[in-house]
Amino acid sequence: MSAGDTRRFRFAPGPGDDPRPRLDHFLGSCALEITRSQLKRLIDSGAVTVAGAVVTKPGQKLSPGDDIEVFVPAPAPVQTVPQAMALDVLYEDGHIIVIDKPAGLVVHPAPGHPDRTLVNALLAHCLDLSGIGGELRPGIVHRLDKDTSGVMVATKTDAAHNALAAVFHAHQIEREYVALVAPPPRGPEQGTFSTLHGRHPVHRKKFTSRVTRGKPAVTHYRVERRFGAGSRQAAQVRCRLETGRTHQIRVHLSEHGMPVIGDPLYGHRYRDHVLARLAENLGRQALHAAVLGFAHPVTGAPLRFESPLPADMQALSAALAALGTGT
């Protein structure tokens, strides 16, 4: 590796540091903007010297004034190809980018979707990536399903990625979704689903709350509007997440009797030909990430973004409204 491929950082414990800190603890407090696992790999690989000597023990004790050099390889280019695609950018700075994702766009390359994903688009759009996990790529902190539209955030640096991932892990995020469901809820106009959440025991692509072991999942819901009458009824429901499990809203709504219209996994086959036609015409689940709020991972400034219902869900809502008003 040439010198141009490596970034060199120099540090030394000072009077304000612990008198005999561990090497890994001291470097973890320095402005390296790398993860703990990356730091451990650097030490293990001999990329850290103390007083000119290579050190491979993370727990080595340091003395005040020790000259420490860290050699960090430049972020490696990823195999994912940048592809210029139209993006609806709601906010962008040197640390994060917030977009309004359209339905049909896959977030990350995967089998069956090797390219034309959000990551491909972000690689082409963001020219100031500094490397996530040692690679020049955007940091995907959370995902929306391919056919769910709405607000999502990605990061540009390790520091932003680590900080925002911690915020998501601690559920310190404001997240609201709008769903069009049929049939509508039979219970109260608002409530909370608090369940366990895990893989379906039979259908491996599905998740379920009907498990004895799993992660907690909490969804608050509120009916915003009801449509139709008799056997032909639907509703617009706003869901606020406390947790963010895979397919959480789709599972909770379906297993509590109000599946999302058009949901191919958890949806309902409508005997009513009008509802069946509306679901078929939509061509995806009627679920939209309407609100995303969080503290900026670097500055701490409060950020909140809203996205209106996309055109296809507006058209579905208008068609449902034409059915009449339910009680």
QUISULZI-V966718 format. One record per pair of residues at least 24 apart in sequence whose C-alpha atoms are under 8 Angstrom apart, sorted by the first residue. I is the first residue (numbers start at 1). J is the second residue. Records with the same first field share a line. If there is no record, write none. Layout:
I = J / J
This chain:
5 = 73 / 74
6 = 71 / 72 / 73 / 74
7 = 71 / 72 / 73 / 74
8 = 69 / 70 / 71 / 72
9 = 69 / 70 / 71 / 72
10 = 67 / 68 / 69 / 70
11 = 67 / 68 / 69
12 = 64 / 65 / 66 / 67 / 68
13 = 62 / 63 / 64 / 65 / 66
14 = 64 / 65
15 = 64
19 = 62 / 63 / 64
20 = 61 / 62 / 63 / 64
21 = 61 / 62 / 63
22 = 58 / 59 / 60 / 61 / 62
23 = 58 / 59 / 60 / 61 / 62
24 = 58 / 59
33 = 157 / 158 / 159
34 = 133 / 158 / 159
35 = 133 / 158 / 162
38 = 133
42 = 71 / 72
47 = 71 / 72
73 = 134
74 = 134
75 = 130 / 131 / 132 / 134 / 135 / 136
76 = 131 / 134 / 135 / 136
77 = 135 / 136 / 137
78 = 135 / 136 / 137
80 = 109 / 115 / 120
81 = 115 / 120 / 123
82 = 119 / 120 / 121 / 122 / 123 / 124
83 = 116 / 120 / 121 / 123 / 124
84 = 120 / 121 / 124 / 125
85 = 116 / 121 / 124
86 = 121
87 = 121
90 = 305
94 = 128 / 156
95 = 155 / 156 / 157 / 160 / 298
96 = 153 / 154 / 155 / 156 / 157 / 160
97 = 153 / 154 / 155 / 156
98 = 151 / 152 / 153 / 154
99 = 150 / 151 / 152 / 153
100 = 149 / 150 / 151 / 152 / 307
101 = 149 / 150 / 151 / 152
102 = 147 / 148 / 149 / 150
103 = 146 / 147 / 148 / 149 / 150 / 284
104 = 146 / 147 / 148 / 149
105 = 146 / 147
106 = 145 / 146
107 = 143 / 144 / 145 / 146
128 = 156
129 = 156 / 157
130 = 156 / 157 / 158
131 = 156 / 157 / 158
132 = 156 / 157 / 158 / 161
133 = 158
141 = 165 / 168
145 = 247
147 = 284 / 285
148 = 284 / 285 / 286 / 287 / 288 / 289
149 = 287 / 288 / 289 / 310
150 = 288 / 289 / 290 / 307
151 = 289 / 290 / 291 / 292 / 305 / 306 / 307
152 = 289 / 292
159 = 297 / 298
160 = 297 / 298
161 = 297
163 = 297 / 298
164 = 296 / 297
171 = 242 / 243 / 244
172 = 294
173 = 242 / 292 / 293 / 294
174 = 240 / 241 / 291 / 292 / 293 / 294
175 = 240 / 241 / 242 / 289 / 290 / 291 / 292 / 293
176 = 238 / 239 / 240 / 241 / 289 / 290 / 291 / 292
177 = 238 / 239 / 240 / 287 / 288 / 289 / 290 / 291
178 = 236 / 237 / 238 / 239 / 287 / 288 / 289 / 290 / 309
179 = 236 / 237 / 238 / 239 / 260 / 286 / 287 / 288
180 = 234 / 235 / 236 / 237 / 260 / 261 / 286 / 287 / 317
181 = 234 / 235 / 236 / 237 / 258 / 259 / 260 / 261 / 286
182 = 233 / 234 / 235 / 258 / 259 / 260 / 261 / 268
183 = 232 / 233 / 234 / 235 / 257 / 258 / 259
184 = 226 / 233 / 234 / 235 / 257 / 258
185 = 235 / 256 / 257 / 258
186 = 257
189 = 222 / 223
190 = 220 / 221 / 222 / 223
191 = 220 / 221 / 222
192 = 218 / 219 / 220 / 221
193 = 217 / 218 / 219 / 220 / 221 / 252
194 = 218 / 219
197 = 245 / 248
206 = 265
207 = 246 / 247 / 251
208 = 251
209 = 251 / 252 / 255
216 = 243
217 = 242 / 243 / 244 / 245 / 248
218 = 242 / 243
219 = 243 / 248 / 249 / 252
226 = 325 / 326 / 327
227 = 320 / 321 / 323 / 324 / 325 / 326
228 = 320 / 321 / 322 / 323 / 324 / 325 / 326
229 = 323 / 324 / 325 / 326 / 327
230 = 326
231 = 272
232 = 272 / 275 / 323
233 = 326
234 = 320
236 = 317
260 = 285 / 286 / 287
261 = 285 / 286
262 = 286
278 = 316 / 319
282 = 312 / 313 / 316
286 = 313
